[in-house]
Amino acid sequence: MILKEAKQAYKKLLASDEDPMKSLCMIDIIQRLGIEHHFAEEIEEALEKQLKMLSSDPIDFVNSHELYEVALTFRLLRQGGHYVKPG
């Protein structure tokens, strides 16, 4: 029951497109809880969106985010199997 509600809340967050960093923070929390297998599709969707943003203008992405956000983005993308250039 709680998992279903959490999944709905996460889908709502993904659909809002308000702040993509919120979805990455949520992915981090989900992974730390060890329930990422329940959110595999949603996580992949969020990572794809983030990868597109990063790939379109990496310098702007890095300049417009805090160090923690950039590090979190790189870590989650690499953990998700996406290639991200180191520099």
LINCORKA-V670612 format. One line per field, one symbol per residue. phi: phi as a letter, one per 30 degrees, with the letter a starting at -180 (. if undefined). burial: 1 if it has 24 or more other ideal C-beta (glycine too) atoms within 12 Angstrom, else 0. A space follows every 10 residues. Layout:
# LINCORKA-V670612
phi = ???
burial = ???
This chain:
# LINCORKA-V670612
phi = .ddddddddd ddddddhdbe dddddddedd dddicdddce dddddddddd ddddddaddd eddcbdeedd dddddddddd icdbdda
burial = 0000001001 0011000001 1011011101 0000010010 0110011011 1011000000 1000100011 0111011001 0001000
